[in-house]
Amino acid sequence: MGADELALSSKRSERRQSATRQGTDWWAELRGLVWLVLGVLAFHSLIAKPFYIPSESMLPTLRVGDQLIVSKYPYGYSFVTPTFHLLPPIPGRILGRLPARGDIVIVTPPQHSTDYIKRVIGLPGDTIAVRDGIVWLNGKPVPREALGERLVPIDGNTRCDPDPERGGSIFYEGRRVVHQGKAYCSLTLFRETLPNGASYDIADLGDSAGDNFPPTVVPKDHVFLMGDNRDNSADSRFSLEQGGLGGPVPWENIGGRAEFITFSRDGSSTWNPLTWFTGFRGDRFGISLHPTHEEQ
């Protein structure tokens, strides 16, 4: 072996010994992990975040088990914008813009930290009322068209249970039907169209406490929100003590706009990895959550 080869071999050996002595740079690894977490939190807080539907208050538009994307920037930013609601209530918004009628938004009720998801019905200055289940806006009934019954498949997440003690609603009484050997929940639907042309489906299952609401003027920088499942939604028609939103909600309590469904699960998944794929509702993927617009 020549002198040059001996020198090269010696340098390689020194580098291996140096690497062995140094080992893993754990501080650098930790810094990288911290920056990754901060990046994800920043994206979730400022751009968009996933949102899981835990209740049936937005049926038929949204079903329990739907996973959707909520964009954070359309209405600007406020104290509820960060992923974790740690800031005290702060009036106003940065780069603020009011939602449009018909938008589906996430909202944090005053004095609470849990996000709800509802639809914008009334804007500042509107006079809103509900009479026998019909929404009245500025002295005129909001048009709605009867769509008849829609059968929603019953599964682990859609139970159609009439027992409130099990998380159901008394308005599902008698709505469980069997069609071609499969169980369904029968919902009475209407197509509602707001003054700006925003159109969407709602469920009206019977007489309920929310079917009548006195005329109320929406204050400045507030919005009036309702769920699409009108007889099974705690929204602006109900007080905070009743689990509702306590009337029109300050716009700074709006956390973002619902955009589209990324995937949906029927509740059948277990620890078995094979069920992670069979438990998906394939027909829910990619559904837009923006209302359609009718010509006025």
DAQUI-V69439 format. One record per helix or strand. SS is the DSSP state (H for helix, E for strand). FROM is the first residue (numbers start at 1). LEN is the number of residues. If there is no record, write none. Layout:
# DAQUI-V69439
SS|FROM|LEN  SS|FROM|LEN
This chain:
# DAQUI-V69439
H|3|20  H|26|21  E|48|5  E|66|6  E|77|1  E|94|1  E|104|5  E|115|8  E|127|5  E|134|4  E|140|2  E|144|10  H|164|3  H|170|3  E|176|4  E|182|12  E|198|6  H|209|3  E|213|5  E|222|5  E|229|1  H|240|3  E|249|2  H|251|3  E|254|12  H|275|4  E|280|1  H|282|3  E|288|1  E|292|2
